Amino acid sequence: WTTQMRYMSSDLPEHEVMTMPALSPTMEAGTISSWNKQEGESISVGDVICQVETDKATVDFEAQDDGILAKILVSEGTPDIK
């Protein structure tokens, strides 16, 4: 995943927007087949946040850092996320 630091409002804490990871050298887009965590849940290193479906496989996306899943921006099943 790539991340972008956001400071959109003084009302919001520091946060990162995570984009779709490239799970293989040829992957250009994917689909979130299921979210394993819900908004507001704590996440620890190694937790499976979601499952990403590519044209070749379905892969678990594991957290690389501890944190909280503040907001889900893409619904399950939305195709061709880049």
Backbone atoms as SQL, in Angstrom:
CREATE TABLE atoms (id INTEGER PRIMARY KEY, chain TEXT, resi INTEGER, resn TEXT, atom TEXT, x REAL, y REAL, z REAL);
INSERT INTO atoms VALUES
  (1, 'A', 1, 'TRP', 'N', 0.844, -1.165, 0.000),
  (2, 'A', 1, 'TRP', 'CA', 0.000, 0.000, 0.000),
  (3, 'A', 1, 'TRP', 'C', 0.886, 1.223, 0.000),
  (4, 'A', 2, 'THR', 'N', 0.442, 2.248, -0.619),
  (5, 'A', 2, 'THR', 'CA', 1.106, 3.523, -0.463),
  (6, 'A', 2, 'THR', 'C', 0.245, 4.361, 0.459),
  (7, 'A', 3, 'THR', 'N', 0.859, 5.264, 1.153),
  (8, 'A', 3, 'THR', 'CA', 0.105, 6.089, 2.092),
  (9, 'A', 3, 'THR', 'C', 0.340, 7.553, 1.800),
  (10, 'A', 4, 'GLN', 'N', -0.621, 8.356, 2.176),
  (11, 'A', 4, 'GLN', 'CA', -0.520, 9.799, 2.045),
  (12, 'A', 4, 'GLN', 'C', -0.902, 10.406, 3.387),
  (13, 'A', 5, 'MET', 'N', -0.073, 11.289, 3.912),
  (14, 'A', 5, 'MET', 'CA', -0.405, 11.966, 5.163),
  (15, 'A', 5, 'MET', 'C', -1.442, 13.040, 4.860),
  (16, 'A', 6, 'ARG', 'N', -2.450, 13.152, 5.714),
  (17, 'A', 6, 'ARG', 'CA', -3.505, 14.134, 5.516),
  (18, 'A', 6, 'ARG', 'C', -3.683, 14.972, 6.776),
  (19, 'A', 7, 'TYR', 'N', -3.787, 16.258, 6.574),
  (20, 'A', 7, 'TYR', 'CA', -4.098, 17.197, 7.647),
  (21, 'A', 7, 'TYR', 'C', -5.197, 18.112, 7.118),
  (22, 'A', 8, 'MET', 'N', -6.390, 17.574, 6.930),
  (23, 'A', 8, 'MET', 'CA', -7.451, 18.312, 6.261),
  (24, 'A', 8, 'MET', 'C', -8.167, 19.298, 7.175),
  (25, 'A', 9, 'SER', 'N', -8.124, 19.063, 8.443),
  (26, 'A', 9, 'SER', 'CA', -8.845, 19.915, 9.371),
  (27, 'A', 9, 'SER', 'C', -8.191, 19.824, 10.730),
  (28, 'A', 10, 'SER', 'N', -8.207, 20.912, 11.447),
  (29, 'A', 10, 'SER', 'CA', -7.648, 20.878, 12.795),
  (30, 'A', 10, 'SER', 'C', -8.510, 20.019, 13.721),
  (31, 'A', 11, 'ASP', 'N', -9.737, 19.671, 13.277),
  (32, 'A', 11, 'ASP', 'CA', -10.628, 18.830, 14.076),
  (33, 'A', 11, 'ASP', 'C', -10.268, 17.347, 13.981),
  (34, 'A', 12, 'LEU', 'N', -9.470, 16.967, 12.982),
  (35, 'A', 12, 'LEU', 'CA', -9.128, 15.566, 12.771),
  (36, 'A', 12, 'LEU', 'C', -7.710, 15.287, 13.248),
  (37, 'A', 13, 'PRO', 'N', -7.487, 14.125, 13.825),
  (38, 'A', 13, 'PRO', 'CA', -6.113, 13.765, 14.200),
  (39, 'A', 13, 'PRO', 'C', -5.295, 13.434, 12.949),
  (40, 'A', 14, 'GLU', 'N', -3.990, 13.385, 13.095),
  (41, 'A', 14, 'GLU', 'CA', -3.116, 12.985, 12.001),
  (42, 'A', 14, 'GLU', 'C', -3.549, 11.600, 11.526),
  (43, 'A', 15, 'HIS', 'N', -3.608, 11.405, 10.199),
  (44, 'A', 15, 'HIS', 'CA', -4.024, 10.108, 9.672),
  (45, 'A', 15, 'HIS', 'C', -3.390, 9.873, 8.309),
  (46, 'A', 16, 'GLU', 'N', -3.496, 8.649, 7.824),
  (47, 'A', 16, 'GLU', 'CA', -2.956, 8.260, 6.533),
  (48, 'A', 16, 'GLU', 'C', -4.056, 7.648, 5.688),
  (49, 'A', 17, 'VAL', 'N', -4.088, 7.993, 4.404),
  (50, 'A', 17, 'VAL', 'CA', -4.999, 7.372, 3.451),
  (51, 'A', 17, 'VAL', 'C', -4.190, 6.303, 2.727),
  (52, 'A', 18, 'MET', 'N', -4.667, 5.069, 2.799),
  (53, 'A', 18, 'MET', 'CA', -3.949, 3.954, 2.181),
  (54, 'A', 18, 'MET', 'C', -4.601, 3.611, 0.848),
  (55, 'A', 19, 'THR', 'N', -3.773, 3.402, -0.169),
  (56, 'A', 19, 'THR', 'CA', -4.284, 3.048, -1.492),
  (57, 'A', 19, 'THR', 'C', -4.050, 1.561, -1.759),
  (58, 'A', 20, 'MET', 'N', -4.633, 1.067, -2.837),
  (59, 'A', 20, 'MET', 'CA', -4.536, -0.348, -3.180),
  (60, 'A', 20, 'MET', 'C', -3.078, -0.770, -3.359),
  (61, 'A', 21, 'PRO', 'N', -2.665, -1.857, -2.703),
  (62, 'A', 21, 'PRO', 'CA', -1.293, -2.329, -2.867),
  (63, 'A', 21, 'PRO', 'C', -1.122, -3.086, -4.178),
  (64, 'A', 22, 'ALA', 'N', 0.078, -3.059, -4.724),
  (65, 'A', 22, 'ALA', 'CA', 0.416, -3.914, -5.863),
  (66, 'A', 22, 'ALA', 'C', 0.891, -5.241, -5.272),
  (67, 'A', 23, 'LEU', 'N', 0.094, -6.276, -5.421),
  (68, 'A', 23, 'LEU', 'CA', 0.391, -7.562, -4.798),
  (69, 'A', 23, 'LEU', 'C', 1.208, -8.481, -5.699),
  (70, 'A', 24, 'SER', 'N', 1.439, -8.042, -6.919),
  (71, 'A', 24, 'SER', 'CA', 2.313, -8.775, -7.835),
  (72, 'A', 24, 'SER', 'C', 2.879, -7.762, -8.828),
  (73, 'A', 25, 'PRO', 'N', 3.955, -8.115, -9.521),
  (74, 'A', 25, 'PRO', 'CA', 4.555, -7.179, -10.472),
  (75, 'A', 25, 'PRO', 'C', 3.620, -6.769, -11.614),
  (76, 'A', 26, 'THR', 'N', 2.646, -7.609, -11.939),
  (77, 'A', 26, 'THR', 'CA', 1.756, -7.310, -13.063),
  (78, 'A', 26, 'THR', 'C', 0.398, -6.754, -12.630),
  (79, 'A', 27, 'MET', 'N', 0.157, -6.681, -11.332),
  (80, 'A', 27, 'MET', 'CA', -1.148, -6.222, -10.847),
  (81, 'A', 27, 'MET', 'C', -1.335, -4.738, -11.105),
  (82, 'A', 28, 'GLU', 'N', -2.443, -4.394, -11.755),
  (83, 'A', 28, 'GLU', 'CA', -2.778, -2.999, -12.019),
  (84, 'A', 28, 'GLU', 'C', -4.011, -2.553, -11.247),
  (85, 'A', 29, 'ALA', 'N', -4.891, -3.489, -10.896),
  (86, 'A', 29, 'ALA', 'CA', -6.119, -3.170, -10.173),
  (87, 'A', 29, 'ALA', 'C', -6.558, -4.391, -9.384),
  (88, 'A', 30, 'GLY', 'N', -7.429, -4.168, -8.417),
  (89, 'A', 30, 'GLY', 'CA', -7.941, -5.269, -7.607),
  (90, 'A', 30, 'GLY', 'C', -9.307, -4.938, -7.048),
  (91, 'A', 31, 'THR', 'N', -9.872, -5.895, -6.334),
  (92, 'A', 31, 'THR', 'CA', -11.186, -5.752, -5.712),
  (93, 'A', 31, 'THR', 'C', -11.064, -6.149, -4.249),
  (94, 'A', 32, 'ILE', 'N', -11.616, -5.337, -3.347),
  (95, 'A', 32, 'ILE', 'CA', -11.670, -5.734, -1.940),
  (96, 'A', 32, 'ILE', 'C', -12.812, -6.730, -1.837),
  (97, 'A', 33, 'SER', 'N', -12.469, -8.002, -1.644),
  (98, 'A', 33, 'SER', 'CA', -13.519, -9.017, -1.594),
  (99, 'A', 33, 'SER', 'C', -14.192, -9.052, -0.225),
  (100, 'A', 34, 'SER', 'N', -13.447, -8.710, 0.845),
  (101, 'A', 34, 'SER', 'CA', -14.071, -8.620, 2.174),
  (102, 'A', 34, 'SER', 'C', -13.196, -7.793, 3.105),
  (103, 'A', 35, 'TRP', 'N', -13.841, -7.062, 3.986),
  (104, 'A', 35, 'TRP', 'CA', -13.157, -6.334, 5.052),
  (105, 'A', 35, 'TRP', 'C', -13.185, -7.211, 6.298),
  (106, 'A', 36, 'ASN', 'N', -12.042, -7.436, 6.901),
  (107, 'A', 36, 'ASN', 'CA', -11.954, -8.234, 8.125),
  (108, 'A', 36, 'ASN', 'C', -11.996, -7.359, 9.368),
  (109, 'A', 37, 'LYS', 'N', -11.817, -6.072, 9.202),
  (110, 'A', 37, 'LYS', 'CA', -11.888, -5.101, 10.294),
  (111, 'A', 37, 'LYS', 'C', -12.977, -4.098, 9.967),
  (112, 'A', 38, 'GLN', 'N', -13.563, -3.533, 11.009),
  (113, 'A', 38, 'GLN', 'CA', -14.623, -2.542, 10.848),
  (114, 'A', 38, 'GLN', 'C', -14.106, -1.161, 11.234),
  (115, 'A', 39, 'GLU', 'N', -14.802, -0.132, 10.794),
  (116, 'A', 39, 'GLU', 'CA', -14.433, 1.228, 11.161),
  (117, 'A', 39, 'GLU', 'C', -14.383, 1.363, 12.683),
  (118, 'A', 40, 'GLY', 'N', -13.335, 2.005, 13.175),
  (119, 'A', 40, 'GLY', 'CA', -13.176, 2.230, 14.608),
  (120, 'A', 40, 'GLY', 'C', -12.412, 1.138, 15.333),
  (121, 'A', 41, 'GLU', 'N', -12.157, 0.007, 14.660),
  (122, 'A', 41, 'GLU', 'CA', -11.426, -1.102, 15.297),
  (123, 'A', 41, 'GLU', 'C', -9.934, -0.828, 15.348),
  (124, 'A', 42, 'SER', 'N', -9.317, -1.287, 16.436),
  (125, 'A', 42, 'SER', 'CA', -7.861, -1.237, 16.546),
  (126, 'A', 42, 'SER', 'C', -7.253, -2.296, 15.646),
  (127, 'A', 43, 'ILE', 'N', -6.092, -1.970, 15.107),
  (128, 'A', 43, 'ILE', 'CA', -5.359, -2.882, 14.223),
  (129, 'A', 43, 'ILE', 'C', -3.956, -3.039, 14.776),
  (130, 'A', 44, 'SER', 'N', -3.487, -4.273, 14.825),
  (131, 'A', 44, 'SER', 'CA', -2.124, -4.562, 15.266),
  (132, 'A', 44, 'SER', 'C', -1.335, -5.135, 14.100),
  (133, 'A', 45, 'VAL', 'N', -0.018, -5.004, 14.166),
  (134, 'A', 45, 'VAL', 'CA', 0.853, -5.557, 13.129),
  (135, 'A', 45, 'VAL', 'C', 0.497, -7.028, 12.903),
  (136, 'A', 46, 'GLY', 'N', 0.306, -7.396, 11.639),
  (137, 'A', 46, 'GLY', 'CA', -0.010, -8.778, 11.288),
  (138, 'A', 46, 'GLY', 'C', -1.494, -9.085, 11.181),
  (139, 'A', 47, 'ASP', 'N', -2.362, -8.199, 11.695),
  (140, 'A', 47, 'ASP', 'CA', -3.805, -8.412, 11.543),
  (141, 'A', 47, 'ASP', 'C', -4.180, -8.344, 10.068),
  (142, 'A', 48, 'VAL', 'N', -5.098, -9.199, 9.644),
  (143, 'A', 48, 'VAL', 'CA', -5.600, -9.140, 8.274),
  (144, 'A', 48, 'VAL', 'C', -6.688, -8.072, 8.226),
  (145, 'A', 49, 'ILE', 'N', -6.415, -7.010, 7.483),
  (146, 'A', 49, 'ILE', 'CA', -7.366, -5.900, 7.381),
  (147, 'A', 49, 'ILE', 'C', -8.466, -6.232, 6.372),
  (148, 'A', 50, 'CYS', 'N', -8.058, -6.779, 5.215),
  (149, 'A', 50, 'CYS', 'CA', -9.027, -7.118, 4.182),
  (150, 'A', 50, 'CYS', 'C', -8.431, -8.173, 3.256),
  (151, 'A', 51, 'GLN', 'N', -9.294, -8.716, 2.406),
  (152, 'A', 51, 'GLN', 'CA', -8.848, -9.642, 1.374),
  (153, 'A', 51, 'GLN', 'C', -8.995, -8.937, 0.032),
  (154, 'A', 52, 'VAL', 'N', -7.918, -9.005, -0.763),
  (155, 'A', 52, 'VAL', 'CA', -7.878, -8.341, -2.058),
  (156, 'A', 52, 'VAL', 'C', -7.890, -9.410, -3.144),
  (157, 'A', 53, 'GLU', 'N', -8.827, -9.279, -4.069),
  (158, 'A', 53, 'GLU', 'CA', -8.942, -10.212, -5.187),
  (159, 'A', 53, 'GLU', 'C', -8.299, -9.589, -6.425),
  (160, 'A', 54, 'THR', 'N', -7.388, -10.327, -7.033),
  (161, 'A', 54, 'THR', 'CA', -6.758, -9.888, -8.284),
  (162, 'A', 54, 'THR', 'C', -7.242, -10.816, -9.393),
  (163, 'A', 55, 'ASP', 'N', -6.684, -10.642, -10.571),
  (164, 'A', 55, 'ASP', 'CA', -7.065, -11.525, -11.674),
  (165, 'A', 55, 'ASP', 'C', -6.516, -12.929, -11.479),
  (166, 'A', 56, 'LYS', 'N', -5.567, -13.119, -10.533),
  (167, 'A', 56, 'LYS', 'CA', -4.926, -14.415, -10.355),
  (168, 'A', 56, 'LYS', 'C', -5.188, -15.083, -9.011),
  (169, 'A', 57, 'ALA', 'N', -5.496, -14.303, -7.970),
  (170, 'A', 57, 'ALA', 'CA', -5.629, -14.891, -6.628),
  (171, 'A', 57, 'ALA', 'C', -6.342, -13.931, -5.693),
  (172, 'A', 58, 'THR', 'N', -6.742, -14.455, -4.536),
  (173, 'A', 58, 'THR', 'CA', -7.249, -13.631, -3.446),
  (174, 'A', 58, 'THR', 'C', -6.204, -13.673, -2.335),
  (175, 'A', 59, 'VAL', 'N', -5.776, -12.491, -1.895),
  (176, 'A', 59, 'VAL', 'CA', -4.651, -12.375, -0.978),
  (177, 'A', 59, 'VAL', 'C', -5.058, -11.577, 0.246),
  (178, 'A', 60, 'ASP', 'N', -4.590, -11.996, 1.425),
  (179, 'A', 60, 'ASP', 'CA', -4.815, -11.239, 2.654),
  (180, 'A', 60, 'ASP', 'C', -3.908, -10.018, 2.671),
  (181, 'A', 61, 'PHE', 'N', -4.455, -8.866, 3.058),
  (182, 'A', 61, 'PHE', 'CA', -3.630, -7.686, 3.289),
  (183, 'A', 61, 'PHE', 'C', -3.450, -7.532, 4.789),
  (184, 'A', 62, 'GLU', 'N', -2.207, -7.641, 5.250),
  (185, 'A', 62, 'GLU', 'CA', -1.884, -7.570, 6.675),
  (186, 'A', 62, 'GLU', 'C', -1.381, -6.186, 7.051),
  (187, 'A', 63, 'ALA', 'N', -1.752, -5.743, 8.247),
  (188, 'A', 63, 'ALA', 'CA', -1.304, -4.450, 8.761),
  (189, 'A', 63, 'ALA', 'C', 0.204, -4.459, 8.967),
  (190, 'A', 64, 'GLN', 'N', 0.839, -3.366, 8.580),
  (191, 'A', 64, 'GLN', 'CA', 2.273, -3.204, 8.760),
  (192, 'A', 64, 'GLN', 'C', 2.593, -2.396, 10.017),
  (193, 'A', 65, 'ASP', 'N', 1.591, -1.700, 10.551),
  (194, 'A', 65, 'ASP', 'CA', 1.746, -0.865, 11.739),
  (195, 'A', 65, 'ASP', 'C', 0.502, -0.997, 12.609),
  (196, 'A', 66, 'ASP', 'N', 0.636, -0.627, 13.869),
  (197, 'A', 66, 'ASP', 'CA', -0.508, -0.557, 14.771),
  (198, 'A', 66, 'ASP', 'C', -1.291, 0.719, 14.465),
  (199, 'A', 67, 'GLY', 'N', -2.597, 0.673, 14.665),
  (200, 'A', 67, 'GLY', 'CA', -3.399, 1.868, 14.449),
  (201, 'A', 67, 'GLY', 'C', -4.871, 1.585, 14.631),
  (202, 'A', 68, 'ILE', 'N', -5.682, 2.448, 14.084),
  (203, 'A', 68, 'ILE', 'CA', -7.139, 2.324, 14.130),
  (204, 'A', 68, 'ILE', 'C', -7.669, 2.527, 12.717),
  (205, 'A', 69, 'LEU', 'N', -8.586, 1.664, 12.294),
  (206, 'A', 69, 'LEU', 'CA', -9.224, 1.830, 10.992),
  (207, 'A', 69, 'LEU', 'C', -10.311, 2.890, 11.166),
  (208, 'A', 70, 'ALA', 'N', -9.998, 4.110, 10.786),
  (209, 'A', 70, 'ALA', 'CA', -10.899, 5.234, 11.027),
  (210, 'A', 70, 'ALA', 'C', -12.091, 5.238, 10.077),
  (211, 'A', 71, 'LYS', 'N', -11.843, 4.992, 8.790),
  (212, 'A', 71, 'LYS', 'CA', -12.903, 5.103, 7.799),
  (213, 'A', 71, 'LYS', 'C', -12.618, 4.172, 6.631),
  (214, 'A', 72, 'ILE', 'N', -13.614, 3.426, 6.183),
  (215, 'A', 72, 'ILE', 'CA', -13.511, 2.603, 4.974),
  (216, 'A', 72, 'ILE', 'C', -14.049, 3.446, 3.827),
  (217, 'A', 73, 'LEU', 'N', -13.200, 3.696, 2.834),
  (218, 'A', 73, 'LEU', 'CA', -13.570, 4.565, 1.723),
  (219, 'A', 73, 'LEU', 'C', -14.064, 3.806, 0.496),
  (220, 'A', 74, 'VAL', 'N', -13.801, 2.492, 0.436),
  (221, 'A', 74, 'VAL', 'CA', -14.200, 1.667, -0.718),
  (222, 'A', 74, 'VAL', 'C', -14.983, 0.464, -0.200),
  (223, 'A', 75, 'SER', 'N', -16.170, 0.263, -0.714),
  (224, 'A', 75, 'SER', 'CA', -17.028, -0.845, -0.292),
  (225, 'A', 75, 'SER', 'C', -16.524, -2.174, -0.841),
  (226, 'A', 76, 'GLU', 'N', -16.863, -3.250, -0.135),
  (227, 'A', 76, 'GLU', 'CA', -16.563, -4.597, -0.632),
  (228, 'A', 76, 'GLU', 'C', -17.171, -4.768, -2.013),
  (229, 'A', 77, 'GLY', 'N', -16.426, -5.432, -2.894),
  (230, 'A', 77, 'GLY', 'CA', -16.950, -5.758, -4.210),
  (231, 'A', 77, 'GLY', 'C', -16.789, -4.678, -5.260),
  (232, 'A', 78, 'THR', 'N', -16.290, -3.498, -4.891),
  (233, 'A', 78, 'THR', 'CA', -16.063, -2.452, -5.885),
  (234, 'A', 78, 'THR', 'C', -14.940, -2.910, -6.805),
  (235, 'A', 79, 'PRO', 'N', -15.206, -3.044, -8.109),
  (236, 'A', 79, 'PRO', 'CA', -14.181, -3.590, -9.019),
  (237, 'A', 79, 'PRO', 'C', -13.143, -2.548, -9.456),
  (238, 'A', 80, 'ASP', 'N', -12.005, -3.061, -9.907),
  (239, 'A', 80, 'ASP', 'CA', -10.969, -2.283, -10.576),
  (240, 'A', 80, 'ASP', 'C', -10.445, -1.097, -9.761),
  (241, 'A', 81, 'ILE', 'N', -10.152, -1.339, -8.496),
  (242, 'A', 81, 'ILE', 'CA', -9.550, -0.307, -7.657),
  (243, 'A', 81, 'ILE', 'C', -8.081, -0.211, -8.018),
  (244, 'A', 82, 'LYS', 'N', -7.595, 0.987, -8.238),
  (245, 'A', 82, 'LYS', 'CA', -6.184, 1.174, -8.607),
  (246, 'A', 82, 'LYS', 'C', -5.456, 1.907, -7.522);
